[in-house]
Amino acid sequence: MKNTPFTNKHIALGAKMAPFAGYNMPISYTGINDEHAAVRNNAGVFDVSHMGEFMLKGAHALDLIQRVTSNDASKLTAGKAQYSCLPNEEGGIVDDLLVYCIEENKVYMLVVNASNIEKDWNWISKFNTEGVEMENISERTCLLAIQGPNAASMLQSLTSVDLVNLKYYTFAKGEFAGVSNVVISATGYTGAGGIEIYFEDKADNADKIWDAIFAVGGPKGLKPIGLGARDTLRLEMGFCLYGNDIDDHTSPLEAGLGWITKFTKEFTSRSIFEAQKAAGLQQKLVGFEMVDKGIPRHDYEIRDANGQVIGRVTSGTQSPTMQKAIGLGYVQTPFAALDSEIYVAVRDKLLKAKVVKVPFLS
């Protein structure tokens, strides 16, 4: 199992540790509900250094990104980022990712899921026929996500970059806590605001930045947060988790990601998605909340009032903010309309639920 540069910090803080994507990661410190509330109401720090980062450089870098991703990266200018996905050749999704434009048409950083680093690298490399310079910098890149409504103002004293006015899906490079060449972005996965900082794992950068963050934020209630609360926070926003809500067999259109599927360019599986759109989708990813008492879990069957299987749960939890059980799941399209009555099979019982608007938190 791999460690991140912060693993010893987590252990010293008493975190509950567990394997995740080949890394020894903190799942929780003081409890998921407590950590969840800290991020929604104030600020919290996530160690997400297990994520993957690839640099793509050269005259054909944009062409390669356009070929392998579903969104239109030609719209990006320096300092802008974009959510996208890597479609496979069968109409499924290799991974979802972030595309950062460092230098227009020439230099890009792709941020991919930890469990898919090798898979994504091999997939993109397969289409690199024009000699784009590709570098996997995952092993030497630290990534901390400081999320919450007070995160930016709390950390402003550590950098000259204007954190408070950093717009969603933009980023800047600058010095942070005395460390140079730090990428500071606003592309969070919690819906609570905040920033992410990417920096090189060298010298004592990790200790320096972690200690500085908690020196200024600790007295203001900043807390370390584990992956457990990261999951409940993203689910309240209806954000997809790769391996649960999207995978090699789900299309972005079915997953409600038509907004990142642009038919203005050529890309893998474009013809499949166009045919899906023309014919109408057979299934859709929907948000639902439980009417009957019970918590939906990944892979539970979803049925209709007659007990016929019409889909499956992909993610589910007891929402700490709403105090309701919520979930995401694929259902046959006739059952995808708002307020549709569906039933989740929990052991031997069918528990009533209803389709609701996503994000769950407005």
C-alpha positions as CSV (number, residue, x, y, z in Angstrom):
1,M,0.0,0.0,0.0
2,K,1.3,3.5,-0.9
3,N,1.4,6.4,1.5
4,T,0.8,10.1,0.6
5,P,3.2,12.7,2.0
6,F,0.6,13.4,4.7
7,T,0.0,9.8,5.9
8,N,2.0,10.3,9.1
9,K,0.0,13.5,9.8
10,H,-3.3,11.5,9.5
11,I,-2.1,8.8,11.8
12,A,-0.8,11.3,14.4
13,L,-4.2,12.9,14.4
14,G,-5.9,9.6,15.1
15,A,-7.6,9.1,11.7
16,K,-9.3,5.9,11.0
17,M,-7.2,4.6,8.0
18,A,-8.1,2.2,5.3
19,P,-6.9,1.1,1.8
20,F,-8.3,3.2,-1.1
21,A,-7.1,3.0,-4.7
22,G,-3.8,1.4,-3.4
23,Y,-3.2,4.1,-0.8
24,N,-3.4,4.1,2.9
25,M,-6.0,6.9,3.3
26,P,-7.9,8.6,6.1
27,I,-11.6,7.6,6.2
28,S,-12.6,9.8,9.2
29,Y,-11.1,11.6,12.2
30,T,-14.0,12.7,14.5
31,G,-16.8,11.0,12.6
32,I,-18.4,11.5,9.2
33,N,-21.3,13.6,10.3
34,D,-19.1,16.0,12.3
35,E,-16.6,16.4,9.4
36,H,-19.4,16.8,6.9
37,A,-20.9,19.6,9.0
38,A,-17.5,21.3,9.3
39,V,-17.1,21.5,5.5
40,R,-20.7,22.6,4.8
41,N,-20.6,25.3,7.5
42,N,-17.0,26.3,7.9
43,A,-14.0,24.6,6.3
44,G,-12.1,21.3,6.1
45,V,-8.9,19.9,4.6
46,F,-8.9,16.8,2.4
47,D,-5.7,15.0,1.5
48,V,-6.4,13.9,-2.1
49,S,-2.7,13.4,-3.1
50,H,-3.7,9.9,-4.4
51,M,-5.3,11.5,-7.5
52,G,-3.5,11.3,-10.8
53,E,-2.0,14.2,-12.8
54,F,-0.7,14.1,-16.4
55,M,1.0,16.9,-18.2
56,L,0.4,17.1,-22.0
57,K,2.6,19.5,-23.9
58,G,3.3,20.4,-27.6
59,A,1.6,21.7,-30.7
60,H,-0.8,18.7,-30.9
61,A,-1.7,18.6,-27.1
62,L,-5.1,20.2,-27.6
63,D,-5.8,17.9,-30.6
64,L,-5.1,14.8,-28.5
65,I,-7.3,16.1,-25.7
66,Q,-10.1,16.8,-28.1
67,R,-9.9,13.3,-29.6
68,V,-10.1,11.5,-26.2
69,T,-12.4,13.7,-24.2
70,S,-16.2,14.4,-24.6
71,N,-16.2,18.1,-23.7
72,D,-14.8,20.9,-25.9
73,A,-11.4,21.8,-24.6
74,S,-10.9,24.3,-27.4
75,K,-13.0,26.7,-25.3
76,L,-10.4,26.8,-22.6
77,T,-8.0,29.7,-22.1
78,A,-5.1,29.9,-19.8
79,G,-6.3,29.7,-16.2
80,K,-9.5,27.9,-17.0
81,A,-10.4,24.3,-16.1
82,Q,-13.1,22.0,-17.4
83,Y,-14.9,18.8,-16.3
84,S,-15.0,16.1,-18.9
85,C,-14.8,12.4,-19.5
86,L,-12.8,9.9,-21.5
87,P,-15.3,7.8,-23.5
88,N,-14.3,4.3,-24.5
89,E,-15.1,2.9,-28.0
90,E,-18.3,1.1,-26.9
91,G,-20.2,4.1,-25.6
92,G,-19.0,3.8,-21.9
93,I,-16.7,5.9,-19.8
94,V,-13.0,5.1,-19.2
95,D,-12.9,7.8,-16.5
96,D,-14.1,11.3,-15.6
97,L,-11.4,14.0,-15.3
98,L,-10.5,17.7,-15.0
99,V,-8.7,19.4,-17.8
100,Y,-6.6,22.4,-16.8
101,C,-5.3,24.8,-19.5
102,I,-1.9,26.0,-18.4
103,E,-0.9,27.5,-21.8
104,E,-3.5,27.8,-24.6
105,N,-3.1,25.1,-27.3
106,K,0.2,24.0,-25.8
107,V,0.3,22.9,-22.1
108,Y,-2.5,21.1,-20.2
109,M,-2.8,19.2,-17.0
110,L,-5.3,16.3,-16.7
111,V,-6.4,15.3,-13.3
112,V,-7.8,11.7,-13.1
113,N,-9.1,9.3,-10.5
114,A,-6.6,7.5,-8.4
115,S,-7.8,4.0,-9.2
116,N,-7.6,4.7,-13.0
117,I,-4.2,6.3,-13.3
118,E,-2.6,3.4,-15.3
119,K,-5.8,2.7,-17.2
120,D,-6.2,6.4,-18.3
121,W,-2.5,6.8,-19.1
122,N,-2.6,3.7,-21.4
123,W,-5.9,4.9,-23.0
124,I,-4.7,8.4,-23.8
125,S,-1.3,7.1,-25.0
126,K,-3.0,4.8,-27.5
127,F,-4.3,7.9,-29.3
128,N,-1.1,9.9,-29.1
129,T,0.0,9.5,-32.7
130,E,1.4,13.0,-33.2
131,G,4.2,13.0,-30.6
132,V,2.5,14.9,-27.8
133,E,4.9,15.1,-24.8
134,M,3.1,13.2,-22.0
135,E,4.4,13.1,-18.5
136,N,2.8,11.3,-15.5
137,I,3.5,13.6,-12.5
138,S,1.1,11.8,-10.1
139,E,3.8,10.3,-7.8
140,R,5.5,13.7,-7.2
141,T,2.4,15.9,-6.9
142,C,0.7,16.7,-3.6
143,L,-3.0,17.8,-3.7
144,L,-4.9,19.2,-0.8
145,A,-8.6,20.3,-1.1
146,I,-9.5,22.9,1.4
147,Q,-13.3,23.1,1.1
148,G,-16.1,25.1,2.7
149,P,-17.7,28.5,2.7
150,N,-14.9,30.0,4.8
151,A,-11.9,28.2,3.3
152,A,-10.8,30.9,0.9
153,S,-10.9,33.8,3.4
154,M,-9.4,31.7,6.1
155,L,-6.3,31.0,4.0
156,Q,-5.9,34.3,2.2
157,S,-3.0,35.4,4.4
158,L,-0.9,32.5,3.0
159,T,-0.8,33.8,-0.6
160,S,-1.0,36.9,-2.8
161,V,-3.4,35.1,-5.2
162,D,-6.9,36.5,-4.7
163,L,-8.6,33.3,-3.2
164,V,-11.8,34.9,-2.3
165,N,-12.6,36.0,-5.9
166,L,-11.2,32.9,-7.6
167,K,-14.1,32.0,-9.9
168,Y,-15.5,28.4,-10.1
169,Y,-13.4,26.3,-12.6
170,T,-10.6,28.7,-12.8
171,F,-7.1,28.5,-11.3
172,A,-3.9,30.6,-10.8
173,K,-0.2,29.8,-10.2
174,G,1.6,31.5,-7.3
175,E,3.4,31.2,-4.0
176,F,1.5,29.6,-1.1
177,A,2.8,29.4,2.4
178,G,6.3,30.2,1.2
179,V,6.2,27.4,-1.5
180,S,6.6,28.6,-5.1
181,N,4.9,27.3,-8.3
182,V,1.7,26.2,-6.6
183,V,-1.4,25.7,-8.7
184,I,-4.5,27.0,-6.8
185,S,-7.9,26.1,-8.2
186,A,-11.6,26.3,-7.5
187,T,-12.9,23.0,-8.9
188,G,-14.2,21.4,-5.7
189,Y,-16.1,18.2,-5.3
190,T,-18.2,19.2,-2.3
191,G,-20.4,22.0,-3.5
192,A,-19.3,24.0,-0.5
193,G,-16.8,26.3,-2.1
194,G,-13.1,26.5,-1.4
195,I,-9.9,25.8,-3.2
196,E,-7.5,23.0,-4.1
197,I,-3.7,23.3,-4.1
198,Y,-1.3,21.3,-6.3
199,F,2.4,21.4,-5.5
200,E,5.5,19.3,-5.9
201,D,6.4,16.8,-3.3
202,K,10.0,17.8,-2.6
203,A,12.1,19.1,0.3
204,D,9.7,19.8,3.1
205,N,6.9,21.3,1.0
206,A,4.2,19.0,2.3
207,D,4.9,19.6,6.0
208,K,5.4,23.3,5.4
209,I,2.0,23.8,3.7
210,W,0.0,21.5,6.0
211,D,1.4,23.2,9.1
212,A,0.8,26.7,7.7
213,I,-2.8,25.8,6.7
214,F,-3.6,24.6,10.2
215,A,-1.7,27.4,11.9
216,V,-4.0,30.0,10.3
217,G,-7.1,27.8,10.1
218,G,-7.0,25.8,13.2
219,P,-8.0,28.7,15.6
220,K,-10.9,29.4,13.2
221,G,-12.3,25.8,13.3
222,L,-10.5,24.3,10.3
223,K,-10.6,20.5,10.5
224,P,-9.0,17.6,8.7
225,I,-11.6,15.6,6.8
226,G,-11.6,12.0,5.6
227,L,-12.9,10.3,2.5
228,G,-16.1,9.2,4.2
229,A,-17.4,12.8,4.4
230,R,-16.1,13.5,0.9
231,D,-18.5,10.9,-0.3
232,T,-21.5,12.2,1.6
233,L,-20.7,15.8,0.5
234,R,-20.5,14.9,-3.2
235,L,-23.6,12.8,-3.0
236,E,-25.7,15.7,-1.6
237,M,-24.6,17.6,-4.7
238,G,-25.4,14.7,-7.1
239,F,-21.8,14.6,-8.3
240,C,-20.9,11.3,-10.0
241,L,-18.3,8.9,-8.5
242,Y,-16.5,6.8,-11.0
243,G,-17.0,3.1,-10.3
244,N,-20.3,3.8,-8.7
245,D,-22.4,6.1,-10.8
246,I,-20.4,6.0,-14.0
247,D,-18.2,3.3,-15.4
248,D,-17.1,1.5,-18.6
249,H,-20.7,0.5,-19.3
250,T,-22.6,3.8,-18.7
251,S,-22.8,6.6,-21.2
252,P,-22.4,10.2,-20.2
253,L,-25.9,10.9,-21.7
254,E,-27.5,8.3,-19.4
255,A,-25.6,9.8,-16.5
256,G,-27.0,13.2,-17.1
257,L,-23.7,14.4,-18.4
258,G,-25.0,15.6,-21.8
259,W,-23.6,19.0,-20.9
260,I,-20.0,17.7,-21.2
261,T,-20.8,15.8,-24.4
262,K,-20.2,18.2,-27.3
263,F,-21.0,17.1,-30.8
264,T,-19.1,20.1,-32.3
265,K,-15.9,18.0,-32.7
266,E,-14.8,14.4,-33.4
267,F,-14.1,12.2,-30.3
268,T,-14.3,8.6,-29.3
269,S,-17.9,7.1,-29.4
270,R,-19.4,10.3,-30.7
271,S,-21.5,8.3,-33.3
272,I,-22.8,6.0,-30.5
273,F,-23.9,9.0,-28.3
274,E,-25.5,10.7,-31.3
275,A,-27.5,7.6,-32.0
276,Q,-28.5,7.3,-28.3
277,K,-29.7,10.9,-28.4
278,A,-31.7,10.4,-31.6
279,A,-33.3,7.2,-30.5
280,G,-34.0,8.3,-26.9
281,L,-32.3,6.9,-23.8
282,Q,-33.3,3.5,-22.4
283,Q,-32.2,4.4,-18.8
284,K,-31.3,7.5,-16.9
285,L,-29.4,8.3,-13.7
286,V,-31.8,10.0,-11.2
287,G,-31.7,11.3,-7.7
288,F,-34.2,10.0,-5.2
289,E,-35.1,10.3,-1.6
290,M,-36.5,7.6,0.6
291,V,-40.1,7.9,1.7
292,D,-40.0,4.7,3.8
293,K,-37.3,4.3,6.5
294,G,-34.2,2.7,5.2
295,I,-30.8,3.6,3.5
296,P,-30.2,2.7,-0.1
297,R,-26.9,1.1,-0.9
298,H,-24.8,0.5,-4.0
299,D,-26.2,-2.2,-6.3
300,Y,-29.6,-2.6,-4.4
301,E,-32.3,-3.3,-7.0
302,I,-34.9,-0.6,-7.9
303,R,-38.3,-1.9,-8.7
304,D,-41.7,-0.6,-9.7
305,A,-45.0,-0.9,-7.7
306,N,-45.5,-4.4,-9.1
307,G,-42.1,-5.6,-8.0
308,Q,-40.5,-5.6,-11.4
309,V,-36.8,-4.7,-11.6
310,I,-36.5,-1.3,-13.3
311,G,-32.9,-0.3,-12.3
312,R,-30.3,-0.3,-9.6
313,V,-28.9,2.0,-6.9
314,T,-25.4,3.4,-7.7
315,S,-24.9,5.5,-4.5
316,G,-26.8,6.0,-1.3
317,T,-26.5,7.5,2.2
318,Q,-28.2,9.2,5.0
319,S,-27.7,12.8,4.2
320,P,-26.1,14.6,7.2
321,T,-27.4,18.0,6.1
322,M,-30.9,17.0,5.1
323,Q,-31.4,14.2,7.7
324,K,-33.0,12.1,4.9
325,A,-31.9,9.0,3.1
326,I,-30.9,9.9,-0.5
327,G,-29.5,8.1,-3.5
328,L,-28.6,8.0,-7.1
329,G,-29.5,5.2,-9.4
330,Y,-30.3,4.2,-13.0
331,V,-33.9,3.6,-13.8
332,Q,-35.8,2.8,-17.0
333,T,-36.6,6.1,-18.7
334,P,-40.4,6.0,-18.0
335,F,-39.6,6.1,-14.3
336,A,-37.1,9.0,-14.5
337,A,-39.6,11.9,-14.2
338,L,-39.7,14.0,-11.1
339,D,-41.9,12.6,-8.3
340,S,-42.0,9.1,-9.9
341,E,-42.7,6.5,-7.3
342,I,-40.0,3.8,-7.2
343,Y,-39.1,1.1,-4.7
344,V,-35.7,0.1,-3.3
345,A,-35.3,-3.6,-2.5
346,V,-33.7,-3.8,1.0
347,R,-33.3,-7.4,2.0
348,D,-36.8,-8.8,1.8
349,K,-38.7,-5.5,1.7
350,L,-39.6,-3.0,-0.9
351,L,-39.1,0.5,0.5
352,K,-40.9,3.4,-1.2
353,A,-38.8,6.3,-2.6
354,K,-39.5,9.2,-5.0
355,V,-37.4,10.7,-7.8
356,V,-36.3,14.2,-6.9
357,K,-34.3,17.0,-8.5
358,V,-30.5,16.9,-8.3
359,P,-28.6,18.5,-6.6
360,F,-30.4,17.4,-3.5
361,L,-29.1,20.6,-1.8
362,S,-30.2,23.8,-3.6
